[in-house]
Amino acid sequence: MKDTFPQIGPVISKCPPQSPPRGACSSGQQRESGARRDVRRLHRCALVQKRPGPRGNRRTEPEGRPRGARMYPDKVRPSQWGELVSEVDEERRLAERSCQILLQYVSHSDAAAVTQKRAAPEPRADRGKMSENGVVSRAKVLTIDTMNPTVKKVEYAGMKKPFVEVIKANIGDAHAMGQQPITFFRQVLALCSYPELLNDKTFPEDAKSRARRILQSCGGNSMGSYSASQGIDSVRQDVALYIERRDGGVPCDPDNIYLTTGASDGIVTMLKLLMCGEGAARTGVMISIPQYPLYSAALAELGAVQINYYLNEENCWSMDISELQRALDEARQYCNPRALCIINPGNPTGQVQSRQCIEDVIRFAAQERLFLMADEVYQDNVYADGCQFHSFKKVLFEMGPEYSDTVELVSFHSTSKCYMGECGFRGGYMEIINMDDEVKAQLTKLVSVRLCPPVPGQALMDLVVNPPQPGEPSYESFIKERTATLSALAEKAKLTEQVLNTVQGLSCNPVQGAMYSFPRITIPEKAIKEAMDLGQQPDMFYCMKMLEETGICLVPGSGFGQKDGTYHFRMTILPLKDKLQILLNKVKEFHLKFTQQYS
């Protein structure tokens, strides 16, 4: 055959011989014809050269080694690789053509045998297609026709809901609800993140000045470097100046400022410091009910005792000293109360505590030797007429040395709330007052374990406490955006109260501040029984029904704590006004329908 077709001979000689398959004829049995053997070798050589690798790609061979050589390591020696590399493509084409020529000269029986042995079977749905050169391309194992038919039916199995969207009113995530970020803040953060923008003339000069100052305070002039564990020095200095301005000149030492990963990080850190004792000597912490679940969760994790004191719903969720005394006296029977936590303005209840109330709480803490923890992250969110935010520190110092020199206080602030709403940056700070020096050293050691708070969050905190000043290029736009955001929140707070109080069975206190309303709901006995049969709290049952029927997502009051026999839900006022109006109307319609259904 090689002699008959000299142009084929070199190709056949270089094609790797095929080992006999299992069960092949022994030496004493009839052997296949030379022509058939040559055809098979040529055909196999052509297939090997075109064989696809994983996921349809050609296999990657060592440098200088032709594709297919590794299929026959005992037949193609490394010394031959260089010779074959330059010829492989030409030989493949020649081999394919040779197969066609040879088949014309093979006997009918031999050709039939070759065809029967090498040709592709009849096409089937799970087989590939024959290409022009006779090579079968591999088909997908899993196709739309061969996949599990029940999976395709899933899309038709769901129940159609009677609403087109879920409106989330369950969490205080301002930007997720549509609130826009403050332009100046984002400009400075962009400049800090990509300093090349400092050469861009579209950025105002005051934004560039702030960015340069922040970057100069960072290691390597980069916001990607670690900072001091207590926070960047210049940022802590700006925080101290902000507190002094806020509190009418009450001095603030930057060394008492700790920058934190949001306010939550500072709260948990302080609770860790307070934990000690076992049994009846175990630390107890007084928290308001309703409460922000961070406190109950942290206390449970730390093994402390949660001491509940109830806010006065009938008096707009105010604090009552007699209730504080009751909770404290009872707790001293089984633990050692050491701290009193206050959230002002309130979450989830939206109240703003009066100055008189704050004075009473400070006197109570001094008398009972309690460490005060003031959560003041909503300090700019005050809407109601006659209400004003008073920081615990300011009131403490205005009460005189009897209290300002003795009462231990830590206060918290954050970039996540107020008009900023920058939850994702995780910026915050805490200020400590009258802390024992040795304990303060331990606090500094404790925060050093987590290296440092996020530097972008620290930078944002710096902008919050050091915003554009009168006369600077960004001042007017900053004031306009800040005022618009707070005014919109005030309008929505009033709207929420008004609409909910028109519904029989709903009672909503004025939303004086923060970002939430916490209305009381009347649930029919029939619904209460059904909820109990399902193992659910009645207000959870109510909220789940509302979600299923209206797409409104609220949080049941039982998640925050409430007096026995009362039911509530927490609803944020953050959705844009048009969407909030839709939300309130749906709540109103649902409650009337729910009450009628279970009456």
C-alpha positions as CSV (number, residue, x, y, z in Angstrom):
1,M,0.0,0.0,0.0
2,K,2.8,2.4,0.9
3,D,4.4,1.6,-2.5
4,T,1.2,2.1,-4.4
5,F,0.6,5.5,-2.8
6,P,4.1,7.0,-2.1
7,Q,2.6,10.2,-0.8
8,I,0.9,8.2,2.0
9,G,3.9,6.2,3.1
10,P,5.5,8.8,5.4
11,V,2.3,9.4,7.1
12,I,1.6,5.7,7.8
13,S,5.1,5.1,9.1
14,K,4.6,7.9,11.7
15,C,1.1,7.0,12.8
16,P,1.3,5.1,16.1
17,P,0.4,1.4,15.7
18,Q,-2.7,0.3,17.4
19,S,-2.4,-2.4,20.0
20,P,-4.8,-5.3,19.5
21,P,-7.9,-5.0,21.6
22,R,-8.8,-7.6,24.2
23,G,-10.1,-10.8,22.6
24,A,-8.2,-10.1,19.3
25,C,-7.0,-12.9,17.2
26,S,-3.9,-14.8,18.3
27,S,-1.0,-15.4,16.0
28,G,-2.6,-18.6,14.8
29,Q,-5.8,-16.9,13.9
30,Q,-6.6,-14.9,10.8
31,R,-5.2,-11.4,10.9
32,E,-6.7,-8.3,9.3
33,S,-5.5,-7.3,5.9
34,G,-2.6,-4.8,5.6
35,A,-4.8,-2.3,3.8
36,R,-7.4,-2.4,6.6
37,R,-4.7,-2.0,9.2
38,D,-3.2,1.0,7.4
39,V,-6.7,2.6,7.0
40,R,-7.2,2.2,10.7
41,R,-3.9,3.6,11.6
42,L,-4.4,6.6,9.4
43,H,-7.9,7.2,10.7
44,R,-6.7,6.9,14.3
45,C,-3.9,9.4,13.6
46,A,-6.3,11.9,12.1
47,L,-8.6,11.5,15.1
48,V,-5.8,11.9,17.7
49,Q,-4.5,15.1,16.1
50,K,-8.0,16.6,16.3
51,R,-9.1,15.1,19.6
52,P,-10.5,18.0,21.8
53,G,-9.3,18.4,25.3
54,P,-11.4,19.1,28.4
55,R,-14.4,21.4,27.8
56,G,-13.7,21.4,24.0
57,N,-10.2,22.8,24.2
58,R,-7.2,21.1,22.7
59,R,-5.0,19.3,25.2
60,T,-1.9,21.2,26.3
61,E,1.3,19.2,25.7
62,P,4.8,19.9,27.1
63,E,6.8,22.3,25.0
64,G,7.9,20.7,21.8
65,R,5.6,17.7,22.1
66,P,2.9,17.3,19.4
67,R,-0.7,16.8,20.4
68,G,-1.6,13.2,20.6
69,A,1.9,12.1,21.4
70,R,1.0,11.3,25.0
71,M,-1.6,8.9,23.8
72,Y,1.3,6.6,22.8
73,P,4.2,7.2,25.1
74,D,5.7,3.8,24.3
75,K,5.5,4.4,20.6
76,V,6.5,8.0,20.1
77,R,9.8,8.8,21.9
78,P,10.8,12.2,23.0
79,S,13.6,12.2,20.5
80,Q,10.9,12.2,17.8
81,W,8.8,15.1,19.1
82,G,10.8,17.9,17.4
83,E,10.5,16.1,14.1
84,L,6.8,15.6,14.4
85,V,5.8,19.1,15.6
86,S,6.4,20.8,12.3
87,E,4.6,18.1,10.4
88,V,1.6,17.4,12.5
89,D,-0.9,19.7,10.9
90,E,0.1,18.8,7.4
91,E,0.1,15.1,8.3
92,R,-3.4,15.4,9.8
93,R,-4.8,16.8,6.6
94,L,-2.9,14.2,4.5
95,A,-4.1,11.4,6.8
96,E,-7.7,12.5,6.4
97,R,-7.3,12.6,2.6
98,S,-5.4,9.3,2.6
99,C,-8.3,7.5,4.3
100,Q,-10.6,8.5,1.5
101,I,-8.1,7.3,-1.2
102,L,-7.4,4.1,0.6
103,L,-11.0,3.2,1.0
104,Q,-11.4,3.3,-2.7
105,Y,-8.8,0.5,-3.1
106,V,-9.8,-1.7,-0.2
107,S,-11.8,-4.8,-1.0
108,H,-15.5,-4.6,-0.5
109,S,-15.4,-6.9,2.5
110,D,-12.4,-5.1,4.0
111,A,-14.0,-1.7,3.4
112,A,-17.2,-3.0,4.9
113,A,-15.3,-4.2,8.0
114,V,-13.5,-1.0,8.3
115,T,-16.7,1.0,7.9
116,Q,-18.5,-1.2,10.4
117,K,-15.7,-0.8,12.9
118,R,-14.9,2.9,12.5
119,A,-18.0,4.6,11.2
120,A,-20.3,6.3,13.7
121,P,-23.5,4.5,14.8
122,E,-26.8,5.8,13.6
123,P,-27.4,9.3,15.0
124,R,-29.2,9.4,18.3
125,A,-30.4,12.2,20.5
126,D,-27.5,11.6,22.9
127,R,-24.8,11.3,20.2
128,G,-22.8,14.0,18.5
129,K,-22.9,15.0,14.9
130,M,-20.6,13.9,12.2
131,S,-18.4,16.7,10.8
132,E,-17.2,17.0,7.2
133,N,-14.0,15.2,7.9
134,G,-15.8,12.3,9.6
135,V,-15.0,13.2,13.2
136,V,-17.8,12.9,15.7
137,S,-18.2,16.1,17.9
138,R,-19.2,15.4,21.4
139,A,-22.8,16.4,22.4
140,K,-23.8,17.8,25.7
141,V,-24.7,15.1,28.3
142,L,-27.3,17.4,29.8
143,T,-29.6,19.2,27.5
144,I,-33.1,20.8,27.8
145,D,-34.5,17.6,26.3
146,T,-32.6,15.2,28.6
147,M,-32.9,17.1,31.9
148,N,-35.3,16.2,34.7
149,P,-38.7,17.2,33.4
150,T,-40.0,17.9,36.9
151,V,-37.5,20.7,37.2
152,K,-38.9,22.5,34.2
153,K,-42.3,22.4,35.7
154,V,-41.3,24.1,38.9
155,E,-41.8,27.6,37.4
156,Y,-45.5,26.7,37.0
157,A,-45.8,25.2,40.5
158,G,-45.6,28.5,42.5
159,M,-48.7,30.3,43.7
160,K,-49.3,33.7,42.1
161,K,-49.1,36.3,44.8
162,P,-51.6,39.1,45.1
163,F,-48.9,41.8,44.8
164,V,-46.2,42.8,42.3
165,E,-43.4,43.6,44.7
166,V,-42.2,43.2,48.2
167,I,-41.9,46.5,50.0
168,K,-39.3,46.2,52.8
169,A,-40.1,48.3,55.8
170,N,-38.3,46.0,58.3
171,I,-34.8,47.5,58.5
172,G,-33.2,50.9,58.9
173,D,-31.1,50.6,55.7
174,A,-31.6,54.1,54.3
175,H,-29.9,53.9,50.9
176,A,-31.5,50.5,50.2
177,M,-34.8,52.3,50.6
178,G,-34.0,55.1,48.1
179,Q,-32.3,57.7,50.3
180,Q,-29.5,59.4,48.3
181,P,-26.0,59.8,49.7
182,I,-24.5,63.2,50.5
183,T,-22.5,64.3,47.4
184,F,-19.6,65.8,49.4
185,F,-19.1,62.7,51.4
186,R,-18.9,60.5,48.3
187,Q,-16.6,62.9,46.5
188,V,-14.0,62.9,49.3
189,L,-14.2,59.1,49.6
190,A,-13.7,58.7,45.8
191,L,-10.7,61.0,46.0
192,C,-9.3,59.0,48.9
193,S,-9.9,55.7,47.2
194,Y,-8.3,56.9,43.9
195,P,-5.9,59.8,44.5
196,E,-5.3,60.3,40.8
197,L,-8.7,62.1,40.9
198,L,-7.1,64.9,42.8
199,N,-5.9,66.1,39.4
200,D,-9.5,66.2,38.2
201,K,-10.8,69.8,38.0
202,T,-14.4,68.6,38.3
203,F,-14.0,68.0,42.1
204,P,-14.4,71.0,44.4
205,E,-11.3,72.2,46.2
206,D,-12.7,71.7,49.7
207,A,-13.3,68.0,48.9
208,K,-9.7,67.7,47.6
209,S,-8.4,69.5,50.8
210,R,-10.3,67.0,53.0
211,A,-9.0,64.0,51.0
212,R,-5.4,65.2,51.2
213,R,-5.6,65.6,54.9
214,I,-7.1,62.1,55.4
215,L,-4.6,60.5,53.1
216,Q,-1.7,62.2,54.9
217,S,-2.9,60.6,58.1
218,C,-2.8,57.1,56.5
219,G,0.2,54.9,56.3
220,G,1.8,55.3,52.9
221,N,-0.8,57.9,52.0
222,S,-3.2,55.0,51.3
223,M,-6.6,54.3,52.7
224,G,-5.7,50.6,52.2
225,S,-3.3,50.6,55.1
226,Y,-4.0,49.8,58.7
227,S,-4.5,52.6,61.1
228,A,-3.8,52.8,64.9
229,S,-6.2,50.5,66.7
230,Q,-7.9,53.3,68.5
231,G,-8.4,55.0,65.1
232,I,-6.6,57.6,63.0
233,D,-5.3,60.5,65.2
234,S,-6.6,63.3,63.1
235,V,-10.1,61.8,62.9
236,R,-10.3,61.4,66.6
237,Q,-9.2,65.0,67.0
238,D,-12.0,66.1,64.6
239,V,-14.5,63.9,66.6
240,A,-13.5,65.7,69.8
241,L,-14.0,69.1,68.2
242,Y,-17.4,68.0,66.9
243,I,-18.5,66.9,70.4
244,E,-17.3,70.2,71.9
245,R,-19.4,72.2,69.4
246,R,-22.4,69.9,69.8
247,D,-22.3,70.2,73.6
248,G,-21.8,73.9,73.9
249,G,-18.2,73.9,74.7
250,V,-18.0,70.9,77.1
251,P,-14.4,69.8,76.7
252,C,-13.6,66.5,75.0
253,D,-10.2,64.7,75.1
254,P,-9.3,63.0,71.8
255,D,-7.7,60.3,73.9
256,N,-11.1,59.3,75.1
257,I,-12.4,58.7,71.6
258,Y,-12.3,55.2,70.1
259,L,-13.3,54.8,66.5
260,T,-15.4,51.7,65.9
261,T,-16.8,49.5,63.2
262,G,-20.2,51.1,63.4
263,A,-21.8,51.7,66.8
264,S,-22.5,48.0,67.3
265,D,-18.8,47.2,67.6
266,G,-18.3,49.7,70.4
267,I,-21.4,48.5,72.3
268,V,-20.3,44.9,72.2
269,T,-16.7,45.9,73.2
270,M,-18.0,47.7,76.3
271,L,-20.2,44.9,77.3
272,K,-17.2,42.6,77.2
273,L,-15.4,44.8,79.6
274,L,-18.3,44.7,82.0
275,M,-18.7,40.9,82.2
276,C,-17.5,39.2,85.3
277,G,-18.8,36.9,88.2
278,E,-20.8,33.7,88.4
279,G,-24.1,32.8,89.8
280,A,-25.7,35.5,91.8
281,A,-22.6,37.7,91.2
282,R,-22.9,37.5,87.5
283,T,-23.1,40.8,85.6
284,G,-26.5,42.1,84.9
285,V,-27.3,44.8,82.3
286,M,-30.5,46.8,82.2
287,I,-32.0,47.3,78.7
288,S,-35.2,49.0,77.6
289,I,-38.2,46.9,76.4
290,P,-38.9,47.3,73.5
291,Q,-35.2,47.0,72.7
292,Y,-32.8,46.8,69.8
293,P,-32.0,43.1,69.5
294,L,-28.2,43.7,69.4
295,Y,-28.3,44.1,73.1
296,S,-30.2,40.9,74.0
297,A,-28.1,38.9,71.5
298,A,-24.8,40.3,72.8
299,L,-25.7,39.7,76.4
300,A,-26.7,36.1,75.6
301,E,-23.5,35.5,73.8
302,L,-21.4,36.9,76.6
303,G,-23.3,35.0,79.3
304,A,-24.6,38.1,81.1
305,V,-28.0,38.6,82.7
306,Q,-30.5,40.7,80.7
307,I,-32.5,43.0,83.0
308,N,-35.7,44.3,81.3
309,Y,-37.2,47.7,82.1
310,Y,-40.3,48.7,80.3
311,L,-40.7,52.0,78.5
312,N,-44.0,53.8,79.2
313,E,-46.1,53.4,76.0
314,E,-48.9,55.6,77.4
315,N,-46.5,58.5,77.8
316,C,-44.9,58.3,74.3
317,W,-42.4,55.5,75.3
318,S,-40.7,57.6,78.0
319,M,-38.4,56.3,80.7
320,D,-40.0,55.9,84.2
321,I,-37.6,56.0,87.2
322,S,-40.0,53.9,89.3
323,E,-39.9,51.2,86.6
324,L,-36.1,51.4,86.6
325,Q,-36.1,50.9,90.4
326,R,-38.5,48.0,90.1
327,A,-36.4,46.2,87.5
328,L,-33.2,46.8,89.5
329,D,-34.5,45.6,92.8
330,E,-35.8,42.4,91.4
331,A,-32.6,41.7,89.5
332,R,-30.4,42.1,92.6
333,Q,-32.0,38.9,93.9
334,Y,-30.2,36.8,91.2
335,C,-27.4,38.9,89.6
336,N,-25.1,41.9,90.0
337,P,-26.6,44.8,88.0
338,R,-23.7,46.9,86.7
339,A,-24.8,48.8,83.6
340,L,-27.8,50.7,82.3
341,C,-28.4,51.1,78.5
342,I,-30.4,53.8,76.9
343,I,-31.3,54.4,73.3
344,N,-32.1,58.0,72.5
345,P,-33.7,58.8,70.1
346,G,-35.3,55.4,70.5
347,N,-35.2,52.2,68.4
348,P,-37.7,50.7,67.8
349,T,-40.1,53.1,69.5
350,G,-39.1,56.5,67.9
351,Q,-39.2,58.6,71.1
352,V,-36.9,61.5,72.1
353,Q,-36.2,61.6,75.8
354,S,-36.6,65.0,77.5
355,R,-33.8,66.7,79.3
356,Q,-35.6,66.2,82.6
357,C,-35.8,62.5,81.9
358,I,-32.1,62.3,81.2
359,E,-31.2,64.1,84.4
360,D,-33.4,61.7,86.3
361,V,-31.6,58.7,84.7
362,I,-28.2,60.2,85.5
363,R,-29.1,60.7,89.2
364,F,-30.5,57.1,89.3
365,A,-27.2,55.7,87.8
366,A,-25.2,57.7,90.3
367,Q,-27.3,56.6,93.3
368,E,-27.2,52.9,92.2
369,R,-23.6,52.9,91.0
370,L,-24.4,51.9,87.4
371,F,-22.3,52.3,84.3
372,L,-24.2,54.4,81.8
373,M,-24.3,53.3,78.1
374,A,-25.9,56.0,75.8
375,D,-26.7,54.8,72.3
376,E,-27.1,58.1,70.4
377,V,-26.8,57.1,66.8
378,Y,-30.1,58.9,65.8
379,Q,-29.1,62.2,67.3
380,D,-29.8,64.2,64.1
381,N,-33.2,62.4,63.6
382,V,-35.5,64.6,65.6
383,Y,-38.8,65.6,64.0
384,A,-41.5,66.4,66.5
385,D,-42.3,70.0,67.6
386,G,-41.0,70.7,71.1
387,C,-38.5,67.8,71.0
388,Q,-34.7,68.3,71.1
389,F,-31.8,66.0,71.3
390,H,-29.7,66.3,74.5
391,S,-26.6,64.3,74.7
392,F,-26.0,62.4,78.0
393,K,-22.5,63.9,78.2
394,K,-23.8,67.5,78.0
395,V,-26.5,67.0,80.6
396,L,-24.0,65.2,82.9
397,F,-21.5,68.0,82.8
398,E,-24.2,70.7,83.3
399,M,-25.4,68.9,86.4
400,G,-22.1,69.8,88.1
401,P,-19.0,68.0,89.5
402,E,-21.1,65.8,91.8
403,Y,-22.0,63.9,88.7
404,S,-19.6,64.9,86.0
405,D,-16.6,63.7,88.1
406,T,-18.1,60.4,89.2
407,V,-20.6,58.9,86.8
408,E,-19.1,56.5,84.3
409,L,-20.5,57.0,80.9
410,V,-19.8,55.8,77.3
411,S,-21.7,57.2,74.4
412,F,-21.9,55.9,70.8
413,H,-22.5,57.5,67.4
414,S,-22.5,56.1,63.8
415,T,-22.4,57.0,60.1
416,S,-25.2,54.5,59.5
417,K,-28.2,56.7,60.5
418,C,-29.2,60.4,60.8
419,Y,-29.0,62.1,57.4
420,M,-26.0,60.0,56.2
421,G,-27.5,56.5,56.1
422,E,-24.1,55.1,55.1
423,C,-24.7,51.7,56.7
424,G,-22.2,49.8,54.5
425,F,-19.1,51.8,55.4
426,R,-19.3,50.7,59.1
427,G,-18.1,53.9,60.6
428,G,-18.6,55.0,64.2
429,Y,-17.1,56.1,67.5
430,M,-17.5,55.9,71.2
431,E,-16.4,58.4,73.9
432,I,-15.6,57.2,77.4
433,I,-16.1,59.4,80.5
434,N,-14.6,58.8,84.0
435,M,-13.3,55.4,83.1
436,D,-10.6,54.0,85.5
437,D,-7.1,54.4,83.9
438,E,-6.2,50.8,84.3
439,V,-9.5,49.7,82.7
440,K,-8.9,52.1,79.9
441,A,-5.5,50.5,79.2
442,Q,-7.3,47.1,79.0
443,L,-9.9,48.6,76.6
444,T,-7.1,49.8,74.4
445,K,-5.6,46.3,74.5
446,L,-8.9,44.8,73.7
447,V,-9.6,46.9,70.6
448,S,-6.0,46.3,69.4
449,V,-6.9,42.6,68.9
450,R,-9.1,43.5,65.9
451,L,-6.2,45.7,64.5
452,C,-8.3,48.7,63.5
453,P,-11.8,49.7,62.3
454,P,-12.3,50.0,58.5
455,V,-10.3,53.0,57.3
456,P,-13.0,54.1,54.7
457,G,-15.5,54.1,57.6
458,Q,-13.1,56.2,59.7
459,A,-12.7,58.6,56.8
460,L,-16.5,58.9,56.4
461,M,-16.8,59.5,60.2
462,D,-14.3,62.4,59.8
463,L,-16.5,64.0,57.1
464,V,-19.6,63.6,59.3
465,V,-18.0,65.5,62.2
466,N,-16.1,67.9,59.9
467,P,-18.5,68.7,57.0
468,P,-18.2,71.7,54.7
469,Q,-18.1,75.0,56.5
470,P,-19.6,78.4,55.5
471,G,-17.6,80.0,52.7
472,E,-16.3,76.7,51.3
473,P,-17.4,75.6,47.8
474,S,-19.4,72.6,48.9
475,Y,-21.2,74.2,51.8
476,E,-24.4,75.3,50.1
477,S,-25.0,72.0,48.3
478,F,-24.2,70.1,51.5
479,I,-26.7,72.1,53.6
480,K,-29.3,71.7,50.9
481,E,-29.0,67.9,50.7
482,R,-28.8,67.5,54.4
483,T,-31.9,69.6,55.0
484,A,-33.8,67.9,52.2
485,T,-33.1,64.4,53.7
486,L,-34.1,65.3,57.3
487,S,-37.2,67.3,56.1
488,A,-38.4,64.3,54.1
489,L,-37.9,62.0,57.1
490,A,-39.9,64.4,59.3
491,E,-42.7,64.5,56.7
492,K,-42.8,60.7,56.5
493,A,-42.8,60.4,60.3
494,K,-45.9,62.6,60.5
495,L,-47.6,60.8,57.6
496,T,-47.0,57.4,59.3
497,E,-48.5,58.5,62.6
498,Q,-51.6,60.1,60.9
499,V,-52.5,57.2,58.6
500,L,-52.0,54.5,61.2
501,N,-54.1,56.3,63.8
502,T,-57.1,56.4,61.4
503,V,-57.4,52.6,61.5
504,Q,-59.5,51.0,64.2
505,G,-57.4,48.5,66.1
506,L,-54.1,50.3,65.4
507,S,-52.6,52.9,67.8
508,C,-49.4,54.8,66.9
509,N,-47.5,57.1,69.2
510,P,-45.9,60.2,67.6
511,V,-42.7,59.3,65.7
512,Q,-40.6,62.0,67.5
513,G,-37.3,60.8,66.1
514,A,-35.2,58.0,64.8
515,M,-36.5,56.0,61.8
516,Y,-39.3,53.8,63.0
517,S,-42.9,53.6,64.2
518,F,-43.9,51.0,66.7
519,P,-47.8,50.9,66.6
520,R,-49.8,48.7,68.9
521,I,-52.2,46.3,67.2
522,T,-55.4,44.7,68.4
523,I,-55.5,41.0,67.3
524,P,-58.8,39.1,67.6
525,E,-58.9,36.1,69.9
526,K,-59.6,33.7,67.1
527,A,-56.4,34.8,65.4
528,I,-54.4,34.5,68.6
529,K,-55.7,30.9,69.0
530,E,-54.7,30.0,65.5
531,A,-51.3,31.5,65.9
532,M,-50.7,29.6,69.2
533,D,-51.9,26.3,67.4
534,L,-49.2,27.0,64.8
535,G,-46.6,27.7,67.5
536,Q,-46.2,31.3,66.5
537,Q,-46.5,34.6,68.4
538,P,-49.7,36.3,67.5
539,D,-47.9,39.4,66.1
540,M,-45.6,37.1,64.0
541,F,-48.7,35.4,62.7
542,Y,-50.1,38.8,61.8
543,C,-47.0,40.0,60.1
544,M,-46.6,36.8,58.1
545,K,-50.2,37.1,56.9
546,M,-49.5,40.6,55.8
547,L,-46.4,39.7,53.9
548,E,-48.2,36.8,52.1
549,E,-51.2,39.0,51.2
550,T,-49.7,42.4,50.5
551,G,-45.9,42.0,50.1
552,I,-45.3,44.4,53.0
553,C,-42.4,43.2,55.2
554,L,-42.6,44.4,58.8
555,V,-41.0,43.1,62.1
556,P,-43.3,41.7,64.8
557,G,-43.0,43.4,68.2
558,S,-42.2,40.2,69.9
559,G,-38.8,40.4,68.3
560,F,-38.1,43.5,70.3
561,G,-39.9,42.6,73.5
562,Q,-43.2,44.0,74.8
563,K,-45.5,43.8,77.8
564,D,-47.5,40.6,78.0
565,G,-50.8,40.8,76.3
566,T,-49.8,43.6,74.0
567,Y,-48.9,43.2,70.3
568,H,-46.9,45.6,68.0
569,F,-45.0,45.7,64.8
570,R,-42.0,47.9,63.9
571,M,-42.1,49.7,60.6
572,T,-39.4,52.0,59.2
573,I,-40.3,55.3,57.7
574,L,-37.5,55.2,55.2
575,P,-39.3,54.2,51.9
576,L,-39.7,57.1,49.5
577,K,-42.9,59.1,50.2
578,D,-44.9,57.7,47.3
579,K,-44.0,54.1,48.2
580,L,-44.6,54.8,51.9
581,Q,-48.1,56.0,51.1
582,I,-48.8,52.8,49.2
583,L,-47.4,50.8,52.1
584,L,-49.6,52.6,54.7
585,N,-52.7,52.1,52.6
586,K,-51.9,48.4,52.2
587,V,-51.4,48.1,56.0
588,K,-54.7,49.8,56.6
589,E,-56.6,47.6,54.1
590,F,-54.9,44.4,55.5
591,H,-55.7,45.2,59.1
592,L,-59.4,45.8,58.4
593,K,-59.6,42.6,56.3
594,F,-57.7,40.6,58.9
595,T,-59.9,41.8,61.8
596,Q,-63.0,41.0,59.8
597,Q,-61.7,37.5,58.9
598,Y,-61.0,36.5,62.5
599,S,-63.8,38.3,64.3
